[in-house]
Amino acid sequence: MGAIQAQDYAGAKWSVGLRLPQSLDRDVEQAIAEAKILRTWAMRGTLHFVAPEDIRWLLELLAPRIIAGNARRYHELELDERTFGRSNAVIVQALASQRLARPALVAALEQAGIATAGQRTPYLLQRAALSRLICQGVMRGNNPTYFLLDEFVPRAKALCRDEALAELTLRYFTSRGPATIKDFIWWSGLASADASAGLAAVKEQLARESIDGQTYWLPRALPEIRPSLARLHLLPGFDEYLLSYQDRSTVMDVPRLRGLTPANGMLPPTIVWDGRVVGTWKRTFKKKGTVAINAKPYAKLGAGERQALVATSRQYGEFLGMSAELDETQI
């Protein structure tokens, strides 16, 4: 897939779990702890999970545009290249041969005379990550941990810029197609010219369909849809199923979509039935070992949908290693 949005750490682990049947939250957490999954600012300057072998070429391709797009905010926060140079050096020194949580890095920056108030901290840490110096590991409480990329992540084969464009484009359309070039531009954050160049390099490896005047690209071979596959899914709020596309009207009605996407951009978890968003849900941790699931479908569910929701709620509880309690009063 190239990357999975990981703005919501717990939700992103569930996004991984949904795509790896029989996996558990603790399995994903262990993979993150062992740096088999890395968390960094990638597409659109937003936190994503990426594979270790991909992180360097992805950042080399995407970081310059993210940094350029941050120029105005850097100026507002009084962050110039000299300050970034100093902060990067402090962060590298602090992380030498160890992993630290965010408060420890903030303390190191402050001790070096680099102000971290307000939004300066996330931009300082993001810039170190975009410079391919650090990345994030597991959470400690509410704080991410950080470590040096070169100390904990072996170097993989480097890609030149054209190769990176082609690789990212192919990953996108083979894992998310049918999709349009506009969808790819939105997801990747690439300039239109770069996205078009990437597509030109790999289009012979893709199939093309024209629907209502739009050109969609997709893999040449699609997996069979087996009757045994689940028809209902409880997706986390920032799942790629929705966020991979600029136009999401194919999976939900436009009026519902507008209501689902608030001004702050915090997408709620969604209930998906046969590919369509049919409601929202939320979880609440109750007594030890129990997760309560509150589902809010847009319309009353049929018997098959209710049965699937009960089963999927149980699956989510099993992923967490907990018992799941579904509130059935609203379904």
BAMI-790355 format. One record per residue: residue in three letters; y, z, x of N, C-alpha, C, O in turn. Coordinates in steps of 0.1 Angstrom, whole numbers, plus 2048, in hexadecimal, padded with zeros to 3 digits. Each point is the difference from the previous one (the first is absolute). Layout:
REM BAMI-790355
ALAYZXYZXYZXYZX ...
//
This chain:
REM BAMI-790355
MET7F480080880C8007F880D80080880A7FD7FB GLY7F480681280C80080980780E80080380580A ALA7FF8007EA80780D7FF7FF8057F17FE7F87F7 ILE8028158088008077F380C8097FF802809809 GLN8077F67EE80C8087FF7FC80F8007F78047F8 ALA80F8048107FC80E80280C8097FF80180B806 GLN8097F17F280C8097FD7FC80D7FB80580B803 ASP7F17F57F37FA80C7FA7F38028087F67F87FD TYR80981180B7F48028097F48027F87F67FA803 ALA80A8107F47F48037F87FC7F47F87F47FC7FF GLY8167FD7FA7FD7F47F87FA7F58097F77F97FB ALA80E8058117FB7F68097F28028047F87F6801 LYS8048168017F28038037F77FC7F47F57FB802 TRP8108077F27F87FC7F48007F07FF7F67FB7FC SER8157FF8088007F18017F47FB8097FA7F67FD VAL80581180E7F57FC8097F28037FA7F77F8800 GLY8088147FA7F48047F97FB7F77F57F57FD7FF LEU8157FD7F97FD7F77F67F97F38057F87FA7F9 ARG80B8038137FB7F38067F48038097FA7F6805 LEU8028167FD7F48038077F78097F880180C800 PRO7F77EE7F87F78087F77F880B8077FC7FD80B GLN80380E7EF7F980C80580780780B7FB80A805 SER8117F27FE80880780A80680C7FA8028017F4 LEU80280981480680D7FC80D8028068037FA80B ASP80680E7EF80D8038067FE80580E8087FC809 ARG7EE80C7F97FF80680E7FB7F580A80380280C ASP7F67F47EF7FD7F580980C7F88058027FD80C VAL8078017EB80D7F98038088088098067FC80A GLU7FB8117F380880A8087FA80080E80880180A GLN7EB7FF7F87FA80080D8037F480880380080C ALA7FD7F47ED8037F380680F8018058037FA80B ILE80680C7ED80E80180580180980C8077FD809 ALA7F180E7F680180A80B7FA7FA80D80580380B GLU7F27F37F47FA7FA80C8077F38047FC7F8808 ALA8108067F18087F48037F97F37FD8027F6807 LYS7F480A7F07FA7F47FB8087F97F57FF7F47FD ILE80A8147FD80A7FB7F780D80680580180C802 LEU80A7EC7FF80D80480580A7FF7F57FF7F77F7 ARG80B81180980B8007F680D7FD808804807809 THR8037EE7F380C7FD8068097F87F77FC7FC7F5 TRP81180280F8097F87F87FD7F18038027FC80B ALA7FA7FD7EB7FC7F28028087F77F680C7FE801 MET7ED7FD7F58067F77F780C8067F97FF80B7FB ARG80C7EE80680D8047F980580D8058088077FA GLY7F37FD81280580D8067FA80C7F880680B801 THR7EF7F37F87FA80B7F87F38048067F97F8807 LEU8038157F87F48058067F47F97FA7FE7FF7F4 HIS7F97FD8157F37FA7FD7F580580880280480C PHE7F27FB7EF7F48028087FD7F38068007F57FA VAL7FD80A8137FB7F48077F58038097FD80C804 ALA7FC7EA8017F580280980580080E80A7FA804 PRO7F080E80580480280E8027F28078097FE808 GLU7EE7F97F68007F380780B7F77FB8047F6807 ASP80380E7EE80A7F87FA80E80580380A7F97FF ILE7F781480480E8067FF80A7FA80A80B7FF7FC ARG7F17FD81080A7FC8098057F27FD80C7FD800 TRP7EB7FA7FC8057F27FD8078007F380A7F87FE LEU7F28117F88088017F480E80580280A7FA7FB LEU7F881080D80D8068038087F680880C7FF7FE GLU7EE7FA80C8077F68088067F57F780B7FB803 LEU7ED8027F38057F57F680A8057F780A7F97FD LEU7F48137FD8098057F580B80880480B8007F9 ALA7F480881280A80A80480E7FA80280A8067FB PRO7F87EF80C80E7FB8028087FD7F380B803800 ARG7EE7F87F68077FE7F380380D7F980B8027FA ILE7EC80880780380D7FA80C8078078098057FA ILE7F77FA81480B80680780D7FA7FD80A8067FE ALA7F67EC80180C7F97FD8058047F280C8017FD GLY7EB8017F98038037F380680E7FF8078047F6 ASN7F680581480480E80080E80180680580B800 ALA8017EB80580C80180880B8077F9807809806 ARG7FB7F47EE80B8077F87FD80F7FF809808802 ARG7EB7FB7FB7FC80F7FF80180780D80580B801 TYR7F77EE80A80280680D80E80380380480B805 HIS8057EC7F780F80280380580C7F8807808805 GLU7F47F97EE80480B7F87FC80E80580780A7FF LEU7ED7F68077FB80C80680480380E7FB809807 GLU80D7EE7FF80580180E7F47FF8097FF80880A LEU7F87EF7F47F47FE8088027F28077FF7F67FA ASP80480B8148017F48077F47FE80A7F7809800 GLU8097ED8077F57FD8097FE80B80B7F5803804 ARG8168028017FF80B80A7FA80C7FA7F7806806 THR80C7FD7EE7FA80C7F97F17FE7FE7F8809802 PHE8047EB7FA7F27FC7FE7F980180D7F4805801 GLY8127F680A7F980180D7FE80F8047F5803805 ARG8158057F97FE80F8037F58067F77F8807805 SER8097F67EE7F68077F77F27FB8037F78087FF ASN8077EB8047F37FB8037FA80780C7F5804800 ALA8147FE80A7FB80780C7FC80E7FD7F6805806 VAL8128027F27FD80E7FC7F38017F97F8809802 ILE8067EE7F47F48007F87F47FD8097F68077FE VAL80B7F080B7F47FC8087FD80C8097F4803802 GLN8168048047FD80C8087FA80B7F87F7806805 ALA80E7FC7EF7FA80B7F87F27FE7FC7F88097FE LEU8047EA8007F37FD7FB7F67FD80B7F47FD7FD ALA81080580F7F77FD80C7F38087FE80080C800 SER7F57ED7FE7F28068007FE8097F47F8809801 GLN8107F67F57FE8097F48067F97F38077F7801 ARG7F580F7F48057FC7F380880B7FA7FD80C801 LEU80F7F07FA80980A7FA8047FC7F28017F47FD ALA8028177FB8057FD7F380F7FE80180680380A ARG7FF7F87EB80E7FC80080A80B8048097FD808 PRO7F580F7F380A80B80480180280F80A803806 ALA7EB7FC80180080180F8087F5807807803809 LEU7F87F17F18087F580680F8027FD8087FD808 VAL7FB8087EC80E8027FD80580B80980C7FE805 ALA7ED80C7FE80480B8098037FA80E809804807 ALA7EE7F37FE8017FA80D80D7F880180780080A LEU7FC7F87EB80C7F880080C80880080A7FD807 GLU7F680E7F080C80980080280680D80C802805 GLN7EA80380280180680D8067F780A807804809 ALA7F67EF7F68067F680980E7FC7FC8067F7806 GLY7FF80F7EF80E7FD7FC8017F47F780B7FA7FF ILE7EA8027FB8017F47F77FF8067F27F68067FC ALA8157F87FC8018057F27F57F97F77FE7F4801 THR7FC8157F77F67FB7F78038027F17F77FE7F7 ALA8158068068038037F27FF7F47F78027F5804 GLY7FC80E7EF8007F67F67F57F58027F4804803 GLN80F7F07FC7F77F58027FE7FB80F7F97F7802 ARG80D8108077FF7FC80E7F18028057FB7F7807 THR7FF8147F47F28028057F77F57FC7F97FA809 PRO8068027EA7F67F57FD8037F38077F77F8804 TYR8168057FE8047F48077FD80080F7FC7F6806 LEU8058168007FD80280E7F17FE8027FB7F980A LEU7FD80D7ED7F17FF8027FB7F27FC7F77FB807 GLN8107FF7EF7FC7F27FD8027F780C7F87F7803 ARG81480B8038037F780B7F680180C7FD7F6806 ALA7FF8167FC7F680280B7F37F97FC7F97FB809 ALA8038067EA7F47F97FC8027F18007F77F9804 LEU8158027F88027F18018007FB80E7FD7F4803 SER8068158068007FD80F7F28018067FE7FE80C ARG7F88047EB7F28018047FD80B80A7F87FF809 LEU81080C7F57FE80C8087F780A7F97F7806807 ILE80B7FC7EC7F980B7F97FA7FA7F38047F57FB CYS7F38137FF7FC7FD7F27FC80E7FA7FF80A807 GLN7FE7F57EC7FD80D7F97F18017FF7F87F77FE GLY8048168017F28047FE7FF8087F38067FD7F6 VAL7F180D80A7FE8087F480C8097FD809801808 MET7F78047EC80B8097FB7FD80E8047F4804800 ARG8168048047FF80E8018098067F580C801802 GLY7ED8037F38088057F58087F47FA7F97F67FD ASN81480B8028087F57FB8067F780C8087F77FD ASN7F480C80F8067F980B7F67F68077F4805803 PRO8107EF8007F77F78087FF80480E80A806805 THR7EB7F88017FF80180F8027F38077FF7F57FA TYR80580C8128037F48087F980080E7FD80B805 PHE8007E98007FA80080D8047F38078057F67F9 LEU7F98098148047F58087F67F47FE7F4803802 LEU8117F27FA7F77F57FE7F87FC80C7F47FE7FF ASP81280180D7F97FC80C7F680A8057F67FD807 GLU80B8107F57F780A8047F38017F87F5803804 PHE80D7FA7EF7F58027F67FA7F37FA7F58017FA VAL8127F48087FB7F47FA7FE7F580A80A7FB806 PRO7EA8017FD7FD7F580A8077F37FD8027FD7F4 ARG8037FC8168067F37FD7F67F67FC7F57FF806 ALA80E7F97F07F87F57FC8067F380580A800806 LYS7EF7F57F78057F380480E7FD7FA8028027F4 ALA8077FA81580E7FD7FB8007F37F97F87F7804 LEU8118077F38027F47F980E7FB80380A8087FF CYS7F87EB80380D7FB8018067FF7F27F98037F6 ARG8147FA8098078017F37FA7F77F67FE8047F4 ASP7FF7EF8107FA7F77F67F28057FC7FD7FE7F4 GLU7FB8078157F38057FC80180C7F77F88017F6 ALA81280880C80280B7F88047FC7F27FB8057F6 LEU80E7F18098047FB7F37F57FA7F87FE8037F4 ALA7F97F68137F57FA7F97F680A7FC7FA7FF7F5 GLU80380B8147F780A7FC8048097F47F88027F7 LEU8158028098058087F58007F87F37FC8057F5 THR8077EE80C8007F87F47F27FE7FA7FE8017F4 LEU7F87FD8157F37FE7FC7FA80D7FA7F97FF7F5 ARG80A80C8117FC80D7FB8058027F17F98047F7 TYR8147F98088068027F37F97F87F57FC8057F6 PHE8037EE80C7FC7F77F57F18027FE7FB7FD7F4 THR7FD8068167F28027FE7FC80D7F97F68017FA SER8138098077FD80D7FA8088027F37FC8087F8 ARG80E7F08068098027F48027F47F78068017F6 GLY7F47F480F8027F47F87F88007F37F68077FF PRO80F7F27F680A7F780080E80680180380A7FA ALA8067F180F80D8058028097F48047FB7F6805 THR81280C7F980A7F680480680380D7FE80B805 ILE8097EB80180780280C80B80B7FE803808809 LYS8037F97EB80A80A7FD7FA80E801806809804 ASP7ED7F87F67F980D8017FE80480F80380C803 PHE7F97EA8057FE80380E80D8048077FF80A808 ILE80C7F07F580C80380680480F7FC805807809 TRP7FA7FC7EB80380D7FB7F780B80780680A805 TRP7ED7F37FB7F780A80680280280F80180C805 SER8017E980280080180F80E80480580180680B GLY80A7F67EE80D8038058047F580980B801807 LEU7ED7F47FB8047F680980B7F77FB8027FF7F4 ALA8057FA81580A7F67FB7F87F57FA7F57FD803 SER8127FC7F47F97F57F97FB7F58097F57FB7FE ALA81280280D7FC7F68097F38048077F77F8803 ASP8088158017F58058077F38007F77F57FC804 ALA80E8087EF7F48007F77FB7F27FD7F47FE800 SER8157F97FF7FC7F27FE7F97FA80C7F67F97FF ALA80E80B80D7F97FC80C7F28068017F77F9804 GLY8088137F87F38068007F67FA7F67F57FD803 LEU8117FF7F17F87F97F67FC7F28057F47FC7FE ALA8157FD8087FD7F38057F580080A7F87F7801 ALA8078148077F680180A7F28037FB7F67FD806 VAL8098097EE7F28047FB7FD7F97F27F58037FB LYS8137F58007FE7FB7F27F37F87FF7FA7FF7F5 GLU8017FB8167F47F87FF7F480A7FE7F57FB7FD GLN80D8128067F580A7FE8018067F37F78097FC LEU8127F37FB8028067F37FE7F67F58017F4803 ALA7FD8117F18007F77F480E8017FA80780A802 ARG7FC7EC7F680D8007F97FF7FC7F17F87F77FD GLU80F8117FB8007FD7F280E8007FB809807804 SER7FA7F07F280D7FF7FA7FF8057F17F87FA7F9 ILE8108108048008067F380E8017FB808807806 ASP7FB7F37EF80E8007FA80B7FD80A80A807801 GLY7F37EF80880A7FC80980080880D8087FD809 GLN7F080D7F880080980C7F47FD8087F57FD7FB THR80C8038127F57FD8097FB80E805807808806 TYR7EC7F97F87F980D8047F67FC80B7F97F67FF TRP80681380B7F77FE80B7F580C7FF80380B7FD LEU7F17F18067F580A7FF7F57FC80A7FF7F4805 PRO7F78157FD7F57FC8097F77F57FA7FF7FF7F4 ARG7FB7F98157F87F57FB7F38067F97FC7F97F6 ALA7FF81280E7F48067FA80480D7FA805809807 LEU7F87F97EC80380D7F97F38077FD7F67F97FD PRO80A8148047F48087FD7FC7FF7F18097FE7F8 GLU7EB8038057FB7FF7F280580D7F980080B806 ILE8047F47EE80380C7F87F38057F97FB7F97F7 ARG80081280E7F48057FB8028097F480A8077FF PRO7ED7F87F78028087F480080F8038068087F8 SER7F37FC8137FF80E80380D80680680280C801 LEU8087EB80280C8058068098087F68007FC7F4 ALA80680E8108098087F780B7F87FA8067F8807 ARG7FC80A7EC80A7F87F980D80880080B7FB7FD LEU7F581280580B8097FF80280780E7F7805806 HIS8167FB7FE80380780D80C8097FE80A7FD7F9 LEU7F680E80E80C8098018067FD80D7FB80580B LEU8107F47F58067FC80D80B80A8048078057F7 PRO7FB7FE81680B80880480D7F87FE8007F47FE GLY80B81480380D7FA7FD8057F48088067F77FB PHE7F68098128057F58097F47F78048007FB80B ASP7F78027EC7F47F88048047F28018097FB7FA GLU7F07FE8108037F28037FE7F77F48057F57FF TYR7F380F7F77FD7F87F580D7FC7F88017F57FB LEU80981480580D7FD7FB80A7FC80A8087F77FE LEU7F881080D80B7FE80A7FE7F48098097FD807 SER7EC7FC7F87FE7F48088087F47FB8007F6807 TYR80680B7EE8067F47F980E8037FC80480B7FB GLN8047EA80680E8017FB7FF7FF7F08078077FA ASP7F17F08017FF7FE7F27F38077FC7F57FC803 ARG80D80F7F57F58087FB7FD7FE7F17F88087FA SER80E7EE8017FF7FE7F17F27FC7FC7FC8007F4 THR7FB7FB8167F37FC7FC7F780C7FD7F57FF7FA VAL80F80D80B7F780C7FE8068097F57F980A7FC MET8137F48008068087F580C7FA7F98067F7806 ASP7FC80D7EE80B7FA7F980E80380680180B806 VAL8087EC7FA80D80280780780C7FB805808809 PRO7FC7FB7EA80880C7FC7F980C80580780A805 ARG7EC7F77FB7F980B80680280180F80280B805 LEU7FF7EA80280280080E80E80680380180780A ARG8097F57EF80D80580280080F7FF807807807 GLY7F27FE7EF80080F7FE7F880780A80280B803 LEU7F47EE8037F780680A80880180D7FC808809 THR80E7F07FA8067FF80D80E8077FF80A7F97FC PRO7F781480680D8067FF80A7FD80B7FC7F980A ALA81080B7F580A7FC80A7FD80580E8037FA80A ASN7F68127F77FC80580D7F47F98067FD80480C GLY7FD7F37ED7F57F88067F38088017F67FA806 MET8098127F47F48088017F67FC7F58018057F5 LEU7F67F280E7F67FB7F67F680B7FD7FB806809 PRO8037FC7EA7F680A7FC7F27FB8027FE7F4800 PRO7F88148007F27FC8007FD7F87F38068047F5 THR7F27F280B7FE7F87F47F17FF7FD7F7802808 ILE8067FC7EB7F37FE7FB7FE7F17FE8097F97F9 VAL7ED80180D7FE7F17FF7F37FD7F97F5806804 TRP80B7F27F27F47FC7F87FF7F18008097F97FC ASP7EC80280A7FE7F280180C7F98068047F57FC GLY80181180F80B7FA80780E8027FB80A7FC807 ARG7F780A7ED80D8027FA80480F8007F78097FE VAL8167FA80580580E7FF8018047F28077F97F8 VAL7F18128048008047F280680E7FE7FF8057F5 GLY80680181680580D7FF80380680D7FE7FA80A THR8068137F680280880C7F880D8007FB8037F6 TRP8048038167F980D80080680880C8077FB808 LYS7F68127F780480980B7F580A8027F88037F7 ARG8088038157F680A80380780E80280C800804 THR7ED80B7FA80580D8037F58088057F58017FA PHE80D8068117F680980680180D7F980A807800 LYS7EB7FD7FA80080D7F87F980B80980380180C LYS7F38057EE7F980A8087F97F980C7FE7F47FF LYS7FE81480A7F97FA80C7F57F77FC7F78047F9 GLY8097F080D7F57F77FD8017F87F47F67F97FC THR8158077FD8027F87F380C7F880080B805804 VAL7F47EF7F880C7F77FF8017FC7F17F67FA7FA ALA8158098008037FC7F28067F280080A7FD807 ILE7F17FA7F08057F37FF8067FE7F27F98027F6 ASN8137FA8098077FE7F48037F17FF8087FB807 ALA7F27FE7EF8017F27FE80A7FD7F57FF8077F5 LYS8097EF80C80A7FC7F67FF7F17FE8087F9805 PRO7EE8037F37FF7F27FD80B7FB7F78058087F8 TYR7FE7EB80980B7FB7F77FC7FF7F28088007F7 ALA7EB7FE8077FA7FF7F27F38088007FA80380A LYS8028007EA7F38087FE7F57F88067FE7F47FE LEU7FA81280A7F47FA8077F57FE7F77FD8087F7 GLY7FB7ED80B7F47FE7F97F580880680280780A ALA7F27F97EF7F58098057FC7FC80E7FD809808 GLY8027EA7FB7FC7FC80E80A80480A7FC80480B GLU8117FB7F280A80480980080F80380280580B ARG7FC8037EA7FF80F8017F5804809801808809 GLN7F37F17F57F58038088027FD80E7FC808809 ALA80A7ED7FA8037FC80E80A8098067FF80380C LEU80B8027EC80A8098067FA80D80480380680A VAL7F37FF7EE7F980D8037F87FE80D800808809 ALA7F97EC7F87F87FE80C8097FE80D7FD80580A THR80F7F47F48087FE80C80780D80480280280C SER8018077EA80680D8047F6808808804807809 ARG7EF7F87F37F68078077FF7FB80E7FE80780A GLN8037EB7F77FF7FA80E80B8058097FE80280B TYR80E7FF7EF80C8058087FD80E80480380480C GLY7F88057EC7FD80D8037F680180C801808809 GLU7F57EF7F67F680080A8067FC80D7FC80580B PHE80D7F17F58077FC80C80780C80780080180C LEU8068077EC80880C8057F680B80480580A806 GLY7EF7F67F57F780B80280380B7F67FE80C803 MET8067F07F180480A7F67FA7FC7F37FB7F57FE SER8058147F87FC7FC7F380D7FC7F880B805802 ALA7F47F07F680B7FB7F98008047F27F67FF7F9 GLU8168058028018037F280A7F67F980C800804 LEU7EF7F87F48087F67F98058057F37F88047F7 ASP8157FC8078068047F37FF7F47F68077F6802 GLU7F080C7F57FD7F57F78088007F37FE7F87F7 THR80C8118088088027F48097F47FD8047FD7F5 GLN8007FC81680A7F57FF7F97F28018077F6800 ILE7EC8098007F97F38027F87FD7F37FA7F5800 
//
